[in-house]
Amino acid sequence: MNIVEINACVRRQTPSSRFAHYAGLWKQLRLLVENRLPQTQKIRPGYRDGVILVEVPPENFFTSIVPIDTVEKFEVKFEARLEGEKPVKTTYAYGPKTPAKHVEIVLYSHEVLEEDGDACTDCDYEIVSINASPFDGPIPMGGTTRARNVLHEAGGTDVKLEEKTKDELIFFIREWAEATMFWSRHTMVMPEAAGDTD
């Protein structure tokens, strides 16, 4: 059995979406990540136990993140990311995605996914997100995503705030503040026409 598999959540990250994407096949992405797992220097912990971020080479990854001051027109919609989630305000512009400079793949353990019945396989880990940055470092989690996790709404994974130490809570709040400032100055672009990943 594979150690890593593809979760339904990441399958929305296609060339025609407003999200970062990988310009290869899903099975190639799975193998790329699985082969990186033994390289512990390329792995860092996520926002809670059972969530890890695996750094992979940026080749064949595209980011949709741009500074707000580079776009002229925005589209605002009220929509859900996935079926079953509450809709939220979503803002993006139209334009081309660009090659990523830094990429982390977000993996959730089977145990974390099973807390809300979101596991798609019996594998140890599933890829839930491609975080592709236009910069030389990682991008912060979006504020709405983080809030969904804290409130444990549909589509959010409980951050278990009550289990965090004081220092962990201070770090968490500082990260949230930095993410809020980042996303107040950046947006995602929606390509006008593109093909999807097979």
C-alpha positions in Angstrom: 0.0 0.0 0.0 1.1 3.6 -0.7 2.3 5.8 2.2 0.8 8.9 0.5 -2.4 9.3 -1.5 -4.4 12.1 -3.0 -7.3 13.6 -1.0 -10.4 15.0 -2.7 -9.7 18.5 -1.3 -6.5 18.9 -3.4 -8.2 17.8 -6.6 -9.8 21.2 -6.9 -6.2 22.6 -7.5 -6.2 22.4 -11.3 -4.8 24.6 -14.0 -8.2 26.2 -14.6 -8.8 27.0 -10.8 -7.8 30.0 -8.8 -5.5 27.8 -6.7 -1.9 26.7 -7.1 -1.5 23.6 -9.2 1.0 20.9 -10.3 1.5 20.6 -14.1 1.8 16.8 -13.9 -0.3 13.8 -13.1 -1.7 13.2 -9.6 0.3 9.9 -9.4 3.5 11.8 -10.2 2.7 14.3 -7.4 2.1 11.4 -5.0 5.4 9.7 -5.9 7.3 13.1 -5.6 6.0 13.6 -2.1 6.4 10.0 -1.0 10.1 10.1 -2.1 10.7 13.2 -0.1 9.4 11.8 3.2 12.7 10.2 4.2 14.4 13.6 3.9 13.5 15.0 7.3 15.2 18.4 6.6 12.5 19.0 4.0 9.6 18.4 6.4 8.2 20.8 9.0 5.2 20.5 11.4 1.9 22.0 10.4 -0.6 23.8 12.7 -1.3 20.7 14.8 -0.1 17.1 15.4 -0.8 14.9 12.4 -0.3 17.7 9.8 3.1 18.1 8.1 4.4 20.2 5.3 6.8 18.7 2.8 9.0 20.9 0.7 9.4 19.8 -2.9 11.3 21.3 -5.8 9.2 24.1 -7.5 9.6 22.8 -11.0 6.2 22.1 -12.7 4.3 24.0 -9.9 2.4 27.2 -10.5 1.2 29.8 -8.1 -1.8 32.0 -8.4 -0.7 34.5 -5.7 -0.1 38.1 -6.8 0.3 41.5 -4.9 -3.0 43.3 -5.0 -1.4 46.5 -6.3 -0.6 44.6 -9.6 -4.2 43.9 -10.5 -6.8 46.3 -11.9 -10.1 44.5 -11.3 -11.4 42.1 -8.7 -14.2 39.5 -8.8 -16.0 38.9 -5.5 -18.1 35.8 -5.0 -19.9 34.2 -2.2 -19.1 30.5 -2.5 -18.1 27.3 -0.8 -14.7 25.6 -1.5 -16.3 22.1 -1.5 -19.8 20.7 -1.2 -21.0 20.6 2.4 -19.0 23.7 3.4 -20.5 27.1 4.3 -20.0 29.7 1.6 -17.6 32.6 2.3 -16.6 35.8 0.5 -14.0 35.0 -2.1 -12.0 37.6 -3.9 -9.7 37.1 -6.9 -8.5 38.7 -10.1 -8.1 37.4 -13.6 -4.7 36.7 -15.0 -2.0 34.0 -15.6 -0.5 31.9 -13.0 3.3 32.1 -12.7 6.0 29.5 -12.0 6.4 28.9 -8.3 9.6 29.6 -6.4 8.8 27.7 -3.3 6.4 24.7 -2.8 5.2 22.9 0.2 2.7 20.0 0.1 0.3 19.8 3.0 -0.2 16.2 4.3 -2.8 15.2 6.9 -2.4 11.9 8.7 -5.1 9.3 8.4 -6.0 9.8 12.0 -6.6 13.5 11.6 -8.7 13.0 8.5 -10.8 10.4 10.2 -11.8 12.8 13.0 -14.3 14.3 10.5 -14.7 11.4 8.1 -12.6 13.2 5.5 -10.1 10.3 4.7 -10.4 9.1 1.1 -8.0 6.1 1.6 -6.4 4.0 4.3 -3.0 5.5 3.6 -0.8 6.9 6.4 -1.1 10.4 4.8 -3.1 12.2 2.2 -2.2 15.3 0.2 -4.8 18.0 1.0 -3.1 21.1 -0.4 -0.4 22.4 -2.8 1.0 25.6 -1.3 3.0 27.2 -4.1 4.6 30.6 -3.4 5.8 33.3 -5.8 8.5 34.1 -3.2 11.6 32.2 -2.0 9.7 31.1 1.2 6.3 29.7 2.2 3.0 31.5 2.2 0.8 31.8 5.2 -2.5 29.9 5.6 -5.5 32.1 4.6 -7.4 33.7 7.4 -10.7 32.1 6.5 -9.1 28.7 6.4 -7.5 29.2 9.8 -10.8 30.5 11.2 -12.7 27.5 9.8 -10.2 25.3 11.6 -10.4 27.1 14.9 -14.2 27.1 14.8 -14.1 23.5 13.5 -16.7 24.3 10.8 -17.4 21.9 8.0 -14.2 21.6 5.9 -12.0 22.7 8.9 -9.9 20.4 11.0 -9.9 21.2 14.8 -6.7 22.9 15.9 -7.3 21.8 19.5 -6.5 25.2 21.0 -7.3 23.8 24.5 -4.2 21.5 24.2 -1.8 24.3 23.3 0.7 25.8 25.8 0.8 29.5 26.4 3.8 29.9 24.2 2.1 27.8 21.4 -1.0 30.1 21.6 1.2 33.2 21.4 2.9 31.8 18.3 -0.4 30.8 16.8 -1.9 34.3 17.3 1.2 35.9 15.8 1.1 33.6 12.8 -2.6 34.5 12.3 -1.8 38.2 12.5 1.0 37.9 9.9 -1.3 35.8 7.7 -4.1 38.5 7.9 -1.6 41.2 6.9 -0.2 39.1 4.0 -3.6 38.3 2.6 -4.7 42.0 2.9 -2.0 42.7 0.4 -2.2 39.7 -1.9 -4.9 37.9 -3.9 -5.2 34.9 -6.2 -5.7 35.1 -9.9 -8.2 33.0 -11.9 -6.9 31.9 -15.3 -9.3 32.8 -18.1 -8.7 29.5 -19.9 -6.7 26.4 -19.1 -6.9 22.6 -19.1 -7.1 20.4 -16.1 -4.7 17.9 -14.6 -5.5 14.2 -15.5 
